[in-house]
């Protein structure tokens, strides 16, 4: 058994977790989410509901996936101008202002998040966390206490454990 394995064997989540967790809100737009992730230099975050319940996880990958699906959409954006041009001919300016035309509903975090949550408690061993991350092919697990978010362990945190070993 290596020195890293020996030292990690006795470590728990409470030894490596980050206690201050930045969370995304479920009703944010994708643009708000992107700004939040970039501004905080993070690649993903837990998603909380309006009453602070942990409801999912969202990452830059989800934003890219959503963006790609829009690019490969139905092509409706090409037809909007035609409809608007036709409306311009049929309605006066005041009537057009009253329509509040919206091309598409903004996508929210709830629409792109992953509702599956990998969570652990503070007394979970670091080895169990590593196993969970490897098996789930995930980059972060959430630490919960009595159902509430109390911390996070990321891939980077796990690398610190290896480095320190």
Order of alpha helices (4+ residues) and beta strands (2+ residues): alpha-alpha-beta-alpha-beta-beta-alpha-alpha-alpha-alpha-beta-alpha-beta-beta-alpha
